[in-house]
Amino acid sequence: MPADDVIENPHTPDVHALPSDKPALAPAEPSSKARYRGLIWLVAAGFFMQALDSTIVNTAVPSIANALEVTPLSMRTALTSYVLTLAIFIPMSPWLCDRFGTRKVYAGAILVFALGSLLCGIAQSLPQLVAARVVQGLGGAALMPVGRYVLVRSIDRREFVSSMSTVATFGLLGSVFGPLLGGAIVEYTHWRLIFLINVPVSLVGLWLNTREMPDYRLDRANRFDMLGFVLFAGTSALCLLVAETVGGHGRPLWIAASGAGAVLLGALYVRHSRRTPFPVSDLSLLKVRSVWVALAGNLFTRLGVSGMYLLLVLFLQIGCGWSPLVAGLMMVPQALGSITVKPFIHRLLAQFGYRRLLLGNTILVSAVLCAFALLDTDTPTWIIALFVYAYGMVMSVQYTSMNTLVYVDVDVKQASMASSMASTAQYLSMSFGIALATLLMAGFLGSSDRHPYVWAFRWSVIVLGLITLAASWVFSRLRDTREPRVATAAG
């Protein structure tokens, strides 16, 4: 999304337009990155906090399940409810910014996120924890899209990619070090601190917000598509309900009714979106080849990889008997692999283009996932670390390439909607991916009497690897595009 234009109604003046909003190939003033250094750190902290909370629970799943007297696999609802809430409410963020201003919206997001964290920390049962995670997701839904939007408005085009790379690196570190921090907290303190530590961090974020956050808004915001939002939210929730209950102990009639309801609400949304001038998700963008390929490729890739953290933690802690801290420590090689390859991704895209790079790398991702089936209880630690390191390398290439592809062929006025749709698709597929991974694990658990979690892990990753391989066909539909007109970093 280019920094030289504003994503808004062209007939509505912006009361907070910046000089950098005017089309320019070079900055007319000193480095915008230096001028907005505090803003970059604030947005990076938001990315880190949101990504951290998406993964920090994974390592603590066995301990939390034991404390709440439920099975580890039933904890998937606490994971999927958070990311599903992100997916549902992210499309609301652009309208909230237009209506109330970025400073108020970001402050509100931090406050709601802190409240949800507090409620998670005092939850006494799994339903209470799930409800608190929904509240937490309400706040987290605005942190990433609002932060990205503000950087687009504030940072000059030539410095935007490097600024977003800084922010995305913190998001990456949050998602990788979340399991490590979760394991350390569980082993040495109490699992409730996993959530309660967000409260003081949020207070610091509020202080930075008052100092560093610009206040961008419109004099007159477009009318919010409430009907479309309700239809979209209902479709997403029913789809996840089906994904969580199919193959489990859910009643067939209930599953069928939920699936039919999802199809009906989805069809109603498609019909509604064609008739409203400002839909919550503009499906007409799917006519752009790079957009639908990016969204569909994201879906199939994340269906295969989103549950990998949880499965690996269950394999190491329950299957191999590792402590939460050591199991969390095994996620560090993933961060190292991601950081190792990240400086070279831009060159790889320039040399091979999106089509060839994503096609080849998706096959590598699938192969690495299937290779995890070779692990056993007596596999040396350094070999497991090597597998995780390789996984981090290929996933860093995959995420960055997929999440920048959506901007390649969209014009300036469509970039904000494309960003919202990409974020929504990302978190929807993550919630479905976690549900799918746990259902596979549960299905394979009864297939072996000896080391059942090891057996279930092996077959689950093979199936997930084959699902990921389907994304390679999606990416083969691309034309050979080398250089994006709009570049952004993603985690």
HELIX and SHEET records of a PDB file:
HELIX    1   1 PRO A   19  ASP A   21  5                                   3    
HELIX    2   2 SER A   32  ARG A   35  1                                   4    
HELIX    3   3 ARG A   37  LEU A   68  1                                  32    
HELIX    4   4 PRO A   72  MET A   75  5                                   4    
HELIX    5   5 ARG A   76  PHE A   89  1                                  14    
HELIX    6   6 ILE A   90  MET A   92  5                                   3    
HELIX    7   7 SER A   93  PHE A  100  1                                   8    
HELIX    8   8 THR A  102  GLY A  121  1                                  20    
HELIX    9   9 LEU A  126  SER A  154  1                                  29    
HELIX   10  10 ARG A  157  TYR A  188  1                                  32    
HELIX   11  11 LEU A  193  LEU A  196  1                                   4    
HELIX   12  12 ASN A  198  GLU A  212  1                                  15    
HELIX   13  13 MET A  226  THR A  245  1                                  20    
HELIX   14  14 PRO A  252  SER A  273  1                                  22    
HELIX   15  15 LEU A  283  LYS A  287  5                                   5    
HELIX   16  16 ARG A  289  VAL A  305  1                                  17    
HELIX   17  17 MET A  308  LEU A  314  1                                   7    
HELIX   18  18 PHE A  315  GLY A  319  3                                   5    
HELIX   19  19 PRO A  324  LEU A  329  1                                   6    
HELIX   20  20 VAL A  332  VAL A  341  1                                  10    
HELIX   21  21 LYS A  342  PHE A  344  5                                   3    
HELIX   22  22 ILE A  345  ALA A  371  1                                  27    
HELIX   23  23 PHE A  372  LEU A  374  5                                   3    
HELIX   24  24 THR A  381  LEU A  405  1                                  25    
HELIX   25  25 VAL A  412  LEU A  445  1                                  34    
HELIX   26  26 PRO A  452  PHE A  475  1                                  24    
END                                                                             
